[in-house]
């Protein structure tokens, strides 16, 4: 009994000393900055690369010396991004891939390996959102949110992580959201999927550390609402300004080069998030409701007036989409005027 108690006390002391060391290291990096690695010569794959944040990331990656592979469901957007990348002298190849479909992910991954080589930086950037009250959200859109925002991360990781482990070299980046840290009204499916994406990154990192893998890194990015992504431009944020997509792209590249584990954008919100676990629920709820009174802007395609969010190719404009009920065969006609068709890369994260 005494021996067990002594071992427990020693374990606690060791844990506290190690924790203090990590804290000192973090404080040092905060003051003096973390060292940056070079990504020259890396092969980076960006999902949702047909526009928005994915396009900006592709351009910054090639400016840092990496070659890029782009996946998206939007061929036109992919072609435009490819031209922009090539116009600045970058190497780029694009593939039309619906990452919500496992078979497509694995097939495209085989193509990339055979035609180009092993991916060394994987950026899971693609995301979708419906932006409705839960009970007004069709079942198929809820499933779509999870399939794209988190389930697809399993397929891409399983496709590219083995080569990273074999070479002891690689980096997996999860573009999550601050909605993966706190709940927001009218974003129940989106928040849930982003919470899952944050958990995916954290659990995978711990698993890699348990396997004593030193050369494969993971980074989770949790930005606030982003401008110019085709989604939340009109969201009213009371105290925290919405972010410029260019600034977010710069921050992501910096986080990759510094091997950061978690990047909250803007960084000062990291301290505000800590208050969530300190103050009573009433304080947290009151703050969040006042911070973002409505995450579903009136003039966006995910407003309550719209009957559907888009995630298909432009060839099915104005189609009839099922309401997702298992016991109701009625369908809802989607107005082409209300439905804006944008690529996965143009959606907010």
C-alpha positions in Angstrom: 0.0 0.0 0.0 2.8 2.4 1.0 4.8 1.4 -2.1 1.8 2.2 -4.4 1.3 5.6 -2.7 5.0 6.4 -3.2 4.8 5.5 -6.9 1.7 7.6 -7.3 3.4 10.6 -5.7 6.5 10.2 -7.9 4.3 9.9 -11.0 2.5 13.1 -10.1 5.7 15.0 -9.5 7.2 13.8 -12.7 4.0 14.8 -14.6 4.1 18.3 -13.0 7.7 18.8 -13.9 7.2 17.6 -17.5 4.1 19.8 -17.8 6.1 22.8 -16.5 8.7 22.1 -19.2 6.1 22.2 -21.9 4.6 25.4 -20.5 8.1 27.1 -20.5 8.6 25.9 -24.0 5.3 27.3 -25.2 5.9 30.7 -23.4 9.3 30.8 -25.1 7.7 30.2 -28.5 5.1 32.8 -27.9 7.7 35.4 -27.1 10.4 34.5 -29.6 8.4 32.6 -32.2 8.6 29.0 -33.3 11.2 27.8 -35.9 9.8 27.4 -39.4 10.5 24.3 -41.5 10.8 24.5 -45.3 8.1 22.9 -47.4 10.1 23.2 -50.6 9.8 20.0 -52.6 6.8 18.7 -50.7 3.7 17.4 -52.5 0.6 18.9 -50.9 -2.9 17.8 -51.6 -5.7 20.3 -50.9 -9.4 19.1 -50.8 -11.8 21.8 -51.9 -9.1 23.4 -54.0 -11.5 24.7 -56.6 -11.9 28.1 -55.0 -12.0 30.2 -51.8 -9.7 29.2 -49.1 -8.5 26.1 -50.9 -7.3 28.2 -53.9 -5.5 30.7 -51.6 -3.8 27.8 -49.9 -2.7 26.3 -53.2 -1.1 29.6 -54.3 0.7 30.0 -51.0 2.0 26.4 -51.0 3.6 26.8 -54.4 5.1 30.2 -53.4 6.8 28.2 -50.7 8.2 25.7 -53.1 5.6 22.9 -52.8 3.8 21.1 -55.7 0.1 20.9 -55.3 -2.7 18.4 -56.1 -6.2 19.8 -56.0 -9.5 17.9 -55.3 -12.9 19.4 -55.8 -16.3 18.6 -57.3 -16.1 21.7 -59.4 -14.2 21.2 -62.6 -14.4 24.8 -63.6 -13.1 26.0 -60.3 -10.3 23.5 -60.5 -9.3 24.7 -63.9 -9.2 28.3 -62.7 -7.1 27.4 -59.7 -4.7 25.4 -61.8 -4.2 28.3 -64.2 -3.5 30.7 -61.3 -1.0 28.3 -59.8 0.8 27.7 -63.2 0.8 31.4 -63.9 3.2 31.9 -60.9 5.4 29.0 -62.0 3.9 26.3 -59.8 3.4 22.6 -60.4 -0.3 21.6 -60.1 -2.6 18.8 -61.1 -6.3 18.6 -60.3 -8.9 15.9 -60.0 -12.7 16.0 -59.8 -13.4 14.0 -56.6 -16.5 13.9 -54.4 -14.8 13.2 -51.1 -18.1 12.2 -49.5 -17.7 9.0 -51.5 -15.1 6.6 -50.1 -14.6 4.7 -53.4 -13.8 8.0 -55.2 -11.3 9.0 -52.6 -9.4 5.7 -52.8 -9.5 5.7 -56.6 -8.2 9.3 -56.8 -5.6 8.6 -54.2 -4.3 5.7 -56.3 -4.2 7.9 -59.3 -2.2 10.6 -57.5 0.3 8.0 -56.3 0.7 6.4 -59.7 0.9 9.7 -61.7 2.7 12.0 -59.3 4.0 10.3 -56.1 3.4 10.2 -52.4 1.5 13.0 -50.8 3.5 14.5 -48.0 1.1 17.3 -46.9 -2.6 16.5 -46.7 -4.9 19.5 -46.1 -8.5 18.4 -45.4 -10.0 21.8 -46.3 -13.4 21.0 -48.0 -16.5 21.6 -46.0 -20.2 22.2 -46.3 -23.0 23.7 -44.2 -26.8 23.8 -44.3 -27.4 26.7 -41.8 -30.8 25.8 -40.5 -32.6 25.0 -37.3 -32.1 21.3 -36.7 -35.7 20.2 -37.2 -35.8 22.1 -40.5 -32.7 20.3 -41.8 -33.4 17.4 -44.2 -31.7 14.1 -43.2 -29.7 14.0 -46.4 -28.1 17.4 -45.7 -27.1 16.3 -42.2 -25.5 13.2 -43.6 -23.8 15.3 -46.2 -22.3 17.6 -43.6 -20.8 14.7 -41.7 -19.6 12.9 -44.8 -17.7 15.9 -46.1 -16.7 17.7 -42.9 -15.3 14.7 -41.0 -15.9 11.2 -42.4 -14.0 12.1 -45.6 -11.0 12.8 -43.3 -10.9 9.1 -42.4 -10.7 8.1 -46.1 -8.0 10.6 -47.0 -5.9 9.8 -43.9 -6.2 6.0 -44.6 -5.2 6.7 -48.2 -2.1 8.8 -47.6 -1.0 8.2 -44.0 0.6 4.7 -44.7 3.2 6.3 -47.1 3.9 9.0 -44.5 4.5 6.4 -41.8 6.7 4.3 -44.2 8.8 7.4 -45.0 8.5 8.8 -41.4 7.7 12.1 -43.1 4.4 13.9 -43.5 1.8 16.4 -42.3 -2.0 16.1 -42.0 -3.9 19.4 -41.6 -7.5 19.5 -40.5 -9.3 22.7 -41.3 -12.0 22.7 -38.6 -13.7 25.8 -37.1 -14.3 27.6 -33.9 -17.7 26.0 -34.4 -15.8 22.8 -33.5 -15.1 24.4 -30.1 -18.4 26.0 -29.2 -22.0 25.5 -30.3 -23.9 28.0 -32.5 -27.6 28.1 -33.1 -28.7 27.1 -36.6 -25.4 25.3 -37.1 -26.2 22.1 -35.1 -25.1 19.7 -37.9 -22.1 21.9 -38.8 -20.9 22.3 -35.2 -21.3 18.6 -34.5 -19.3 17.6 -37.6 -16.6 20.2 -36.8 -16.4 19.0 -33.1 -15.8 15.6 -34.6 -13.1 16.9 -36.9 -11.3 18.4 -33.9 -11.5 15.1 -32.1 -10.3 13.3 -35.2 -7.2 15.4 -35.3 -6.5 15.2 -31.5 -7.0 11.4 -31.3 -4.9 10.8 -34.4 -2.1 12.9 -33.0 -2.1 11.0 -29.7 -2.2 7.7 -31.7 0.9 8.7 -33.7 2.7 9.8 -30.5 1.8 6.5 -28.9 3.4 4.7 -31.9 6.5 7.0 -31.3 6.2 8.5 -34.8 8.4 11.6 -34.9 8.3 12.6 -38.5 4.5 12.8 -39.1 2.8 15.9 -37.8 -0.9 17.0 -37.5 -2.3 20.5 -37.2 -5.9 21.5 -36.5 -7.0 24.9 -37.6 -10.0 26.5 -35.9 -10.9 29.9 -37.6 -13.7 32.2 -36.8 -16.2 33.2 -39.6 -14.3 33.8 -42.9 -15.1 36.4 -45.5 -15.3 35.8 -49.2 -15.9 32.0 -49.0 -19.4 32.1 -50.5 -21.1 31.5 -47.1 -21.0 33.8 -44.1 -20.2 37.2 -45.6 -23.4 38.7 -44.2 -23.2 37.1 -40.7 -23.5 39.8 -38.0 -20.7 39.3 -35.5 -21.1 41.8 -32.6 -17.6 41.9 -31.0 -15.2 39.7 -33.1 -14.7 40.9 -36.7 -15.0 38.3 -39.5 -11.7 37.2 -41.0 -10.2 37.9 -44.3 -9.6 34.7 -46.2 -6.1 35.8 -47.2 -5.2 36.3 -43.6 -6.5 32.8 -42.7 -4.6 31.2 -45.5 -1.4 32.9 -44.4 -2.0 31.7 -40.8 -2.5 28.1 -42.0 0.7 28.1 -43.9 2.5 29.5 -40.9 1.0 26.8 -38.7 2.1 24.1 -41.1 5.7 25.4 -41.2 5.9 25.7 -37.4 4.3 22.2 -36.8 1.7 23.8 -34.6 -0.8 21.4 -33.0 -3.7 23.8 -32.8 -4.2 27.2 -34.3 -7.1 29.3 -33.1 -7.8 32.2 -35.5 -7.7 34.9 -34.2 -5.3 33.7 -31.5 -6.9 35.8 -28.7 -10.0 33.7 -28.9 -8.0 30.8 -27.4 -8.2 32.5 -24.0 -11.9 33.3 -24.4 -12.6 29.6 -25.1 -11.0 28.7 -21.8 -13.7 30.7 -20.1 -16.3 28.3 -21.4 -15.1 25.7 -18.9 -14.8 28.2 -16.0 -18.0 30.3 -16.1 -21.6 28.8 -15.6 -23.5 27.8 -18.7 -25.7 30.9 -18.5 -22.7 33.1 -19.0 -21.4 31.1 -22.0 -24.9 30.9 -23.6 -25.5 34.6 -23.2 -22.1 35.5 -24.7 -22.5 33.2 -27.7 -26.1 34.4 -28.4 -24.9 38.0 -28.3 -21.7 37.3 -30.3 -23.6 35.7 -33.3 -27.3 36.6 -33.1 -28.0 34.8 -36.4 -25.5 32.5 -38.2 -27.9 32.2 -41.2 -27.9 35.5 -43.1 -31.1 36.5 -44.9 -29.5 36.8 -48.3 -27.4 33.7 -48.3 -28.3 30.4 -49.9 -28.5 28.7 -46.5 -31.1 31.2 -45.2 -34.4 29.8 -43.8 -36.2 30.7 -47.1 -34.0 28.3 -49.0 -35.1 24.7 -49.2 -31.7 23.3 -49.9 -28.0 23.8 -49.6 -25.9 23.0 -52.6 -23.2 20.5 -52.9 -23.8 19.1 -56.4 -22.5 19.9 -59.8 -24.1 22.7 -61.7 -25.8 20.3 -64.1 -28.6 19.6 -61.7 -29.8 23.2 -61.1 -33.4 23.4 -60.0 -33.7 19.7 -59.3 -36.1 18.2 -56.8 -34.5 17.2 -53.6 -35.9 14.8 -51.1 -36.8 16.2 -47.7 -34.8 13.3 -46.2 -37.7 11.7 -44.3 -37.8 7.9 -44.2 -41.6 7.8 -44.0 -42.6 10.7 -46.2 -42.1 10.4 -50.0 -43.0 14.0 -50.7 -40.3 16.1 -52.3 -39.4 19.8 -52.2 -38.9 21.9 -55.3 -35.7 23.9 -55.0 -35.7 27.4 -56.4 -32.7 28.0 -58.7 -32.8 31.6 -57.6 -32.3 30.7 -54.0 -29.7 28.0 -54.6 -26.2 29.3 -55.2 -23.8 26.7 -56.5 -20.3 27.1 -55.2 -17.4 24.7 -54.9 -16.5 22.9 -51.7 -13.5 25.2 -51.4 -15.7 28.3 -51.3 -17.5 27.4 -48.2 -16.7 28.7 -44.8 -14.7 26.6 -42.3 
